[in-house]
Amino acid sequence: MLEALEAAALTGLPLEVLRYEESWQQSADAAALAASLNAEDVVVLTSRRGVRAWHNLCLSSGSGAQSTPVAAVGAATAAEAALHGLSVFLTGDSDAYGLAEQLAASPVSGRLIFAVAREADAAPQELLASRGRQVVRLETYAAVPVPTLAARLSALRPEDFAGIVATSANRLEAFVTALPAEGRNGWLALPFFVIGERTAERARLLGVTRLTVASGASTERLVDAAALVLLGPQHGENE
């Protein structure tokens, strides 16, 4: 992300808002599910963190789950899946809900296993279930707010920043929740750049008013959206 911002003549400040803990070890059904997968099933992965948790589950179970076809949200998740030896047959160009819509229109006949964070929105699974698809939700990891986030934000001033880039609804909510009362309105008045309409919906509920949604679920598209607004058409997607 920082390299992409720099290439677009923008300077980024990384801010850790969430830490991730794999939780599939606490699920008695995880290993059994991995062992039961067949060639008609599809594993749905919505983040790079989800890819790594699923990969570790496959290694732990010693089953053939590693060869199960994968549907991934965005190019970054797909690349991470390929790096871990997973076979990606479908890459979504939006968020998890958009990928669910693509899967609903696909010829997939087996189960759709959503290997997701504990906090992940259930709407994508509900959409597919309403279309008659067999959906299994497997919570493989959990996002935990960084305990020092509020203190870090208190030491920063919104007027020193041109905008906020958020790559997920959970990260966005953790950021807004940790904002100090003093200066909160200033932070929320900044331009926010997000991936996917679901994250945009969460942003609006949290009080964000200046909102731009990237045209695709990738770092490049997100940075393009920020550059287009902050630097003008010659630096954004119209270049």
N, C-alpha and C positions, 0 to 999 in steps of 0.2 A: 504494500500500500504506500509506504513512504517513498519507495523508488518511483512508483507511478505518479505520485503527487509532484515529486521533484522534476520528473520529465515534462510535466504540464506547467512548470514554472510556479508551483505552489509549495509551500513549506508546511509539513505536518508535524503535529505534536502527538506522539502515541500516548494513549491513556488507558491503562488496564482497568476495566470495570468489572469483569467477571473472571472467576477461576473455575476450572472444570474438573470434576471428579467422576471417574467411571463408576457406574452403579449397577452394571449388569450382573456383577458377582452376587448381588443381594437378591437376584431373581431366580427362583427355583425353576422357572420355566425357560430360562434363556438357553441353557445347554440343550434341553430337550427340543426346543424349537429349531435351533441350529442343526441338530442331527436329523430333523424331519424334513428339511427342505429338499425340493426336487427341481428338475430343470424347468418346470412350468411356473415356479414361484419367482417373485421379484423382490429384491431388497431395496427399499427407498431410503436414500441417504441425503440429508438436507444440509450438511455442513462437513467441513474437514475434520472437525472434532468427532462427529458421528462416524465418519469413515474409520478413524483410528480406533474408536471404541468397538466398532463392529469387527474390525480386523483382529483385535485382541481377543474378542469372544470366539472368533473362528479358530484362532490358534489354540485357545484354551480347551475348546470342545473337541478338537482333533477330528472334526467331521469334514464332510465335503462342502460345507457352507461357503467356503471361500470361492467356489466356482459358480455360485448362484448369480444369475444376471442382476445388474444393479441399475437403478434409475437415480440420477443425481441432480440436485439443484445447482445449476450454474457450472461454468467451466472450471472454476477453482476446485469445487468439490469433486467433479469428474476427474480432474488431473490427480488429485490426492488419492482417489479410488484406484486409478490406473497404477500409480506409484506403489500401492500396496498389493498389486496383483489381482485386483478385482476386475471383472468384465463389465464395462459400462455399455448398455445397449440404448440408453436414452438419457440425454442431457437436457434439462429444462432451461428455458431462457428467461424465467421469472423467479418467483419464490415458490415455497412448498405448495401453496394453493394452486398456483399456475401449473406446476408439475402434476398435481393431482388431476387437473382438467385434461392434461395431455394423456395421462394414463387411462382416464375414463374413456377416451376416444381410441385407445390402442387395442390391439387384438390379444393382449395378455389374458390368459385364462386361469392362471393359478392364483395363489395367495399373494397379497401385497403386504410385505412386512416393513413397517415404518420403524426403523432403528433411530430413535430420536431422543432428545433431551427430556428430562422429567417435566420441564416447564413448557414444552412445545405445544403450540396451538393444536387442538384436535380437529379443527375445521377441515383440513385436507382429507383426513380419514373419514370424517362424516360425509363429505361430498362423495367419495368413492363408494361408501356403504350404501348411500342413497341411490347409486347407479347399479346396485346389485353386485358389487365386487366384494370379494372376501378379504377383509382387512384385519391385520394383526398389528397392534401397537406394542413395541418393545422398547421400554425406556432403558437406554444403555449408558447414559451419563447425566450429570446434573450440573447446572450453572449456579455458582455461589458468589454473591457480591463480594468484591474485594473490601476487606474491613477498613482499609486506609483511604478509600475513595473520597469520602466526604471531606476529610482533612486535606487531601490533595486539591480538591476543587476550591476549598476555602482560600487556598494560597494563590489561586488564579483569578484573573479579571476578565469578564466577557468582552470588554472593549478592546482587549488585546488580540481578539480572534475574529476571523472573517466568516467562519461558519463551522458547522459540526457535521462530520461524516459518521454515519451509523450503519453497520453491516448486518444488524439483526434487531428484531423487536425487543428481545430480552436485554441486549446491550443498551439499547436506547432507554428502556425503562429504568435500568440500574443507574444510568447516568442522570436522568431527570430526578429520580427519587433521592439521589445523594446531593443534589444541588443545595447550597446554603440559602437560607431565607433572604439574606442580604445579597442582592445581585441576581436572584432567581429570574426575575422578569427580563433582565438584560440578557441572560443566557437563552431564554426561550424566544427572545426577539431575533436571535441570529438566524441566518439561513441554515436549514438542515437538509442534508442529502442522504437518501436512504435507498436500499434495495427492496423493491417489491411493494405492492399495494397493501399487503397485510401489515408490514412495518409502518407504512404511511398512515394506516388507520390508527395504529397504536400511538403514533406521534401526535396525531390530531387530538386524541383523547387525553394526552398528556399536556396539551396546551401549546403545541408547536403550531405556528401560523404561516411561517415562510418555509414552505416545504417543496422539495424537488425530488421526484422519483426517477432513479436511473432507468434507462431503457432496456437494461438486461442485468442478469444476476452475475456480474463479474466485477472485479476490482477496476478494470479498465473503463467499463461503462459508468461506474460510480464516480470515478475521477473525472471522466469526460463531462458528466452532469455538473460537477462542482466547477470545473474550469469554464464551462459555457456560461454559467451564471456570474461567477466572480471575475472572470477575465475577458469575457466577450466571445462572440462567434468564432473568431480566428483561432481560439485556443480549445474550443469544445468540439462537439460531435459534428458540427457543420464544416470543419476544416477539411 
